[in-house]
Amino acid sequence: MHVFFSFLEAWADRAFGLFSSYPLSAACLVALLIWAFIALDVPGRKGLGVRTLRLQFLFIVFLIIAPILSVLLPILGDIWAAISETVGAVGSAGVFVFRVYQAHPLLVLVLLATTVLGFFIWHFKKPRRPSRPIKVLTCIALFLASVAVAAPVADLVARLN
């Protein structure tokens, strides 16, 4: 019996803890439930029993959805943080390549053509190992590394001339 009551207590903490942790999401959920209560109002069925039944049904829906949201929202927050970090890294890599392109456009175009050619040779020689996304990510990493190594050398050669 103790396990059952501890489960109910944890469930209530999750269900109503959503309001303190994520107030906007909780407000959206309550607004959705109020809209559902109004939308389920059938004109032919009036009475206290029908409305009470609808209210009980929506409260049960809230008790099921709120703990699920309180578990999913931190996970979605972590996923969003990872996506924003990835977008920032990709943006800074793009700015780096563009700055090198402004100084040495032919170098960047030759390295890009070599990388694309290397990808297609690798893909046609071994089409199944490794998978295509891994090949693409590897070629992008090699392109960025080659630009990072070749840019200072090109700057040095440009200063010597």
Backbone bond lengths (Angstrom), bond angles and torsions (degrees), N, CA, C in turn:
res aa  C-N    CA-C-N  psi(-1)  N-CA   C-N-CA  omega(-1)  CA-C   N-CA-C  phi
1 M - - - 1.449 - - 1.530 110.92 -
2 H 1.344 115.22 -34.19 1.455 119.37 178.70 1.531 111.31 -62.99
3 V 1.313 116.60 -37.53 1.461 121.05 179.90 1.529 109.88 -64.17
4 F 1.318 117.23 -40.65 1.452 121.57 -179.89 1.531 110.78 -63.77
5 F 1.334 116.72 -45.22 1.459 119.48 -179.66 1.531 111.75 -69.04
6 S 1.319 117.57 -34.94 1.469 118.90 176.86 1.538 110.30 -68.19
7 F 1.333 116.07 -35.58 1.461 119.66 175.18 1.525 110.80 -63.40
8 L 1.328 118.10 -44.92 1.459 121.54 178.45 1.525 111.60 -63.01
9 E 1.325 116.48 -38.36 1.463 119.90 179.43 1.539 110.92 -66.99
10 A 1.319 116.68 -42.92 1.467 120.18 177.99 1.529 110.78 -65.70
11 W 1.331 115.40 -38.17 1.456 119.41 178.97 1.531 110.87 -64.87
12 A 1.321 117.30 -43.40 1.466 120.65 178.68 1.524 110.46 -65.40
13 D 1.331 117.37 -38.82 1.464 119.73 177.37 1.521 111.04 -61.66
14 R 1.317 116.69 -40.63 1.468 119.70 178.96 1.528 110.78 -70.35
15 A 1.326 116.45 -42.43 1.464 120.02 -176.15 1.525 111.17 -65.16
16 F 1.315 117.50 -46.38 1.453 119.95 -176.08 1.519 112.03 -95.36
17 G 1.333 118.20 -10.59 1.454 121.78 172.86 1.514 111.88 -72.62
18 L 1.313 116.40 -15.57 1.461 121.36 176.62 1.527 110.47 -61.12
19 F 1.340 117.26 -33.18 1.460 121.23 -179.00 1.522 111.62 -68.20
20 S 1.325 117.62 -34.77 1.461 119.22 179.63 1.520 111.90 -84.20
21 S 1.329 117.70 -33.79 1.463 120.48 -177.77 1.516 112.30 -80.86
22 Y 1.316 117.10 -46.30 1.467 122.51 -176.35 1.527 109.33 -132.60
23 P 1.330 117.69 78.58 1.470 119.15 -174.64 1.528 113.98 -65.37
24 L 1.335 117.61 -34.59 1.466 118.99 179.99 1.525 110.93 -67.30
25 S 1.316 116.86 -42.91 1.468 120.07 178.42 1.529 110.86 -64.96
26 A 1.318 116.28 -39.62 1.465 119.25 177.95 1.527 110.56 -65.23
27 A 1.329 117.46 -40.32 1.462 120.40 178.39 1.528 110.83 -64.66
28 C 1.337 116.76 -39.47 1.469 119.64 177.28 1.525 111.26 -64.48
29 L 1.342 116.22 -39.59 1.463 120.13 177.89 1.524 111.23 -64.02
30 V 1.322 117.09 -43.73 1.469 120.29 178.72 1.525 110.29 -65.30
31 A 1.327 117.72 -40.62 1.466 119.95 177.80 1.525 111.04 -63.21
32 L 1.335 116.68 -39.32 1.461 120.67 176.72 1.528 111.07 -63.41
33 L 1.322 116.86 -40.77 1.466 119.89 179.06 1.526 111.61 -68.60
34 I 1.333 117.77 -37.52 1.472 120.28 176.50 1.528 109.87 -64.95
35 W 1.351 115.99 -41.48 1.468 119.34 176.86 1.520 110.53 -61.48
36 A 1.350 117.16 -41.15 1.463 120.42 179.24 1.524 110.77 -65.15
37 F 1.348 116.91 -37.99 1.467 120.01 178.12 1.520 110.44 -62.63
38 I 1.328 116.62 -41.81 1.469 120.21 179.57 1.528 110.27 -71.31
39 A 1.332 117.12 -39.26 1.471 120.31 -178.22 1.520 111.57 -68.66
40 L 1.325 117.44 -30.19 1.464 120.26 179.35 1.520 113.03 -80.59
41 D 1.302 116.49 -0.23 1.463 120.16 -179.94 1.524 109.19 -75.01
42 V 1.320 115.34 102.12 1.464 122.20 -178.40 1.532 107.80 -86.38
43 P 1.342 117.69 130.52 1.467 119.39 -175.55 1.533 113.49 -62.38
44 G 1.300 118.96 -32.98 1.457 120.26 -176.52 1.527 113.48 -77.96
45 R 1.309 117.40 -21.17 1.468 120.84 -176.52 1.520 109.77 -108.00
46 K 1.266 115.90 94.47 1.457 120.80 175.82 1.516 107.93 -110.73
47 G 1.259 114.91 151.11 1.445 119.46 177.65 1.516 110.33 145.11
48 L 1.312 113.87 159.89 1.456 119.90 -177.09 1.521 111.10 -70.45
49 G 1.314 118.56 -34.80 1.462 121.24 -178.01 1.518 112.90 -64.97
50 V 1.320 116.52 -41.30 1.458 120.96 -178.27 1.527 110.12 -69.42
51 R 1.312 116.64 -43.36 1.472 119.79 178.99 1.520 111.27 -66.56
52 T 1.295 117.71 -38.66 1.463 120.55 177.81 1.523 110.52 -64.77
53 L 1.318 116.27 -39.99 1.456 119.93 177.74 1.531 111.38 -64.39
54 R 1.333 116.65 -42.56 1.469 119.58 176.83 1.515 111.17 -63.16
55 L 1.326 117.46 -42.07 1.457 121.68 179.74 1.525 110.68 -64.26
56 Q 1.323 117.24 -41.37 1.464 120.09 177.38 1.529 110.80 -64.99
57 F 1.313 117.10 -40.90 1.461 120.71 178.33 1.525 111.13 -61.60
58 L 1.329 117.78 -45.23 1.456 120.64 -179.89 1.521 111.75 -68.95
59 F 1.322 118.41 -31.91 1.465 120.86 175.82 1.529 110.20 -66.91
60 I 1.320 116.61 -39.44 1.475 120.12 176.58 1.531 109.78 -65.29
61 V 1.334 117.16 -40.45 1.461 120.49 176.20 1.524 109.96 -60.62
62 F 1.344 116.56 -41.93 1.466 119.73 177.78 1.524 110.63 -62.52
63 L 1.315 117.70 -42.51 1.464 120.86 -179.16 1.529 112.29 -66.99
64 I 1.310 117.02 -21.43 1.467 120.13 177.04 1.537 110.43 -88.45
65 I 1.321 117.08 -43.83 1.461 120.26 -174.23 1.521 112.62 -76.48
66 A 1.324 119.15 -37.64 1.462 121.43 -174.74 1.538 112.67 -61.18
67 P 1.336 120.78 -45.71 1.469 117.94 176.92 1.531 113.04 -65.88
68 I 1.323 115.73 -34.01 1.469 118.48 177.47 1.527 109.88 -64.24
69 L 1.336 116.94 -42.78 1.461 120.24 177.76 1.517 111.70 -65.51
70 S 1.322 117.70 -37.85 1.458 119.35 -179.63 1.522 111.85 -68.08
71 V 1.327 117.96 -20.89 1.465 121.06 173.99 1.529 110.32 -86.82
72 L 1.320 117.45 -39.97 1.468 121.07 -175.35 1.530 113.74 -75.58
73 L 1.321 118.45 -33.20 1.459 120.09 -175.15 1.531 113.47 -65.16
74 P 1.340 120.95 -40.78 1.472 117.71 174.32 1.527 112.99 -63.90
75 I 1.327 116.52 -35.12 1.467 119.73 177.60 1.520 109.89 -65.95
76 L 1.331 117.03 -43.85 1.463 120.74 177.08 1.528 111.52 -63.90
77 G 1.336 116.89 -34.72 1.459 120.39 175.93 1.521 112.02 -64.19
78 D 1.332 117.03 -40.83 1.466 120.84 177.19 1.527 110.96 -66.19
79 I 1.326 116.56 -40.40 1.468 120.28 178.02 1.527 109.87 -63.93
80 W 1.331 117.11 -41.75 1.455 120.60 178.91 1.528 110.99 -64.54
81 A 1.332 117.89 -39.57 1.465 120.92 177.82 1.527 110.82 -63.76
82 A 1.327 116.54 -41.06 1.470 119.79 178.50 1.525 110.88 -65.33
83 I 1.320 117.15 -40.68 1.468 120.22 178.65 1.523 110.65 -65.13
84 S 1.321 117.82 -41.87 1.469 119.40 -179.85 1.523 111.50 -67.43
85 E 1.335 117.64 -35.65 1.464 119.80 175.61 1.531 110.72 -66.51
86 T 1.317 116.25 -40.64 1.461 120.22 179.62 1.527 110.92 -65.18
87 V 1.315 116.72 -42.62 1.466 120.33 178.61 1.528 110.17 -63.20
88 G 1.327 117.27 -38.91 1.459 120.15 177.53 1.518 112.14 -64.29
89 A 1.332 116.77 -41.64 1.465 120.36 178.92 1.520 111.20 -66.96
90 V 1.318 116.61 -42.19 1.471 120.09 178.71 1.533 110.06 -64.89
91 G 1.315 116.77 -39.18 1.462 119.92 178.17 1.515 112.38 -64.89
92 S 1.315 117.18 -42.73 1.463 118.96 179.30 1.526 111.03 -68.25
93 A 1.334 118.24 -35.11 1.467 120.60 175.41 1.523 110.34 -65.50
94 G 1.313 117.11 -39.71 1.459 120.38 177.34 1.520 112.39 -64.40
95 V 1.333 116.62 -40.54 1.463 120.12 177.39 1.528 110.21 -64.55
96 F 1.332 116.44 -40.19 1.470 120.17 178.27 1.526 111.28 -61.17
97 V 1.315 116.68 -47.90 1.467 120.07 -179.92 1.532 110.38 -64.54
98 F 1.319 117.83 -37.81 1.463 120.15 179.48 1.525 111.48 -65.86
99 R 1.337 117.30 -40.14 1.465 119.95 178.18 1.521 111.24 -64.46
100 V 1.338 115.91 -40.24 1.463 118.28 176.58 1.522 109.55 -66.98
101 Y 1.323 117.52 -37.41 1.464 121.84 178.74 1.526 110.78 -63.20
102 Q 1.323 117.15 -37.82 1.466 119.69 178.53 1.521 111.12 -63.19
103 A 1.327 116.23 -37.41 1.466 119.28 -178.71 1.531 111.78 -82.15
104 H 1.332 116.51 -40.30 1.471 121.38 -174.82 1.529 109.85 -136.35
105 P 1.317 118.32 77.64 1.470 119.58 -175.35 1.526 113.27 -66.30
106 L 1.311 117.43 -38.22 1.461 119.88 -178.55 1.528 111.08 -65.25
107 L 1.321 116.55 -38.91 1.469 120.99 178.84 1.518 111.13 -60.63
108 V 1.318 116.54 -47.64 1.467 120.25 -178.06 1.523 110.40 -66.05
109 L 1.321 118.14 -40.76 1.461 120.26 179.65 1.529 111.64 -66.07
110 V 1.333 117.38 -39.04 1.469 120.07 177.89 1.531 109.88 -66.48
111 L 1.320 116.90 -43.33 1.471 119.14 178.43 1.523 111.57 -64.32
112 L 1.330 117.15 -38.59 1.460 120.65 177.69 1.521 111.26 -65.67
113 A 1.324 117.18 -44.10 1.471 120.47 178.42 1.525 110.47 -63.66
114 T 1.335 117.23 -39.69 1.469 120.54 178.19 1.523 110.82 -64.70
115 T 1.311 116.30 -40.14 1.471 119.89 179.33 1.519 111.21 -65.84
116 V 1.325 117.34 -44.29 1.469 120.45 179.38 1.527 110.52 -65.03
117 L 1.314 116.47 -42.16 1.461 120.24 177.31 1.534 110.95 -62.94
118 G 1.314 116.00 -41.76 1.467 119.68 177.08 1.515 112.52 -62.95
119 F 1.337 116.06 -37.78 1.468 119.18 177.57 1.523 110.89 -62.92
120 F 1.336 116.90 -46.36 1.462 118.86 -177.77 1.524 112.08 -68.03
121 I 1.317 117.43 -37.50 1.467 119.26 176.09 1.525 110.08 -63.42
122 W 1.339 116.01 -45.44 1.461 120.13 179.52 1.523 110.92 -63.03
123 H 1.328 115.78 -40.08 1.464 119.73 -177.68 1.530 111.69 -68.92
124 F 1.306 118.04 -37.89 1.462 119.35 -179.22 1.521 113.16 -81.17
125 K 1.326 117.22 -25.42 1.465 119.23 176.81 1.527 111.37 -75.70
126 K 1.344 116.34 -43.44 1.463 121.04 179.03 1.525 107.92 -129.98
127 P 1.319 117.46 84.74 1.469 119.27 -172.76 1.527 114.07 -71.95
128 R 1.324 119.04 -21.75 1.465 119.10 -174.18 1.517 114.05 -106.89
129 R 1.316 117.71 -18.04 1.461 119.44 -177.65 1.500 109.85 -124.49
130 P 1.265 122.62 129.85 1.466 127.92 -24.43 1.523 111.20 -71.08
131 S 1.293 116.32 -177.21 1.467 119.13 -176.55 1.536 110.65 -68.83
132 R 1.321 115.17 163.47 1.465 120.99 -175.65 1.534 112.77 -61.16
133 P 1.349 120.55 -43.10 1.476 118.23 179.00 1.531 112.96 -62.18
134 I 1.316 117.09 -35.73 1.465 119.53 178.04 1.521 109.82 -67.46
135 K 1.330 117.12 -38.82 1.468 120.30 176.80 1.529 110.81 -63.23
136 V 1.318 116.82 -42.34 1.462 120.34 -179.48 1.521 110.52 -64.07
137 L 1.345 116.65 -46.76 1.463 119.80 179.96 1.524 111.41 -63.57
138 T 1.329 116.92 -38.02 1.461 120.17 177.57 1.520 111.16 -65.01
139 C 1.316 117.00 -42.90 1.471 120.24 179.49 1.534 110.84 -66.06
140 I 1.316 117.62 -37.92 1.473 119.94 177.19 1.520 110.15 -64.83
141 A 1.330 117.04 -43.39 1.461 120.07 178.40 1.526 111.26 -63.40
142 L 1.320 116.51 -41.19 1.465 119.18 178.02 1.529 111.80 -66.78
143 F 1.322 117.79 -36.70 1.461 121.26 176.64 1.524 110.57 -62.98
144 L 1.336 116.59 -46.28 1.464 119.95 179.50 1.522 110.93 -64.02
145 A 1.334 116.36 -40.51 1.466 119.26 178.50 1.528 111.00 -65.32
146 S 1.323 117.25 -41.40 1.467 119.77 180.00 1.526 111.16 -67.15
147 V 1.325 117.97 -36.26 1.466 120.57 176.42 1.526 109.79 -67.07
148 A 1.341 116.47 -41.24 1.462 120.01 -179.96 1.523 111.60 -65.10
149 V 1.310 117.61 -34.20 1.470 120.50 179.21 1.522 110.83 -80.62
150 A 1.318 117.86 -40.51 1.466 120.60 -173.90 1.525 113.17 -78.87
151 A 1.330 118.80 -25.17 1.467 120.46 -177.52 1.526 112.53 -63.73
152 P 1.336 120.45 -47.49 1.473 118.39 177.81 1.530 112.79 -64.82
153 V 1.326 116.80 -34.93 1.460 119.77 177.64 1.527 110.18 -64.88
154 A 1.325 116.13 -41.35 1.468 120.00 178.62 1.526 110.31 -66.73
155 D 1.325 118.05 -37.81 1.459 120.70 176.05 1.519 111.08 -62.54
156 L 1.329 116.32 -42.28 1.468 120.82 179.32 1.529 111.05 -64.08
157 V 1.319 116.94 -44.07 1.471 120.88 178.72 1.518 110.34 -64.74
158 A 1.329 117.78 -37.75 1.475 121.10 179.38 1.526 110.63 -66.62
159 R 1.344 118.30 -34.77 1.466 120.78 178.82 1.520 111.49 -72.04
160 L 1.324 116.13 -33.36 1.472 119.37 -178.27 1.519 111.67 -71.75
161 N 1.321 116.91 -27.73 1.471 119.69 -179.01 1.452 110.59 -84.51
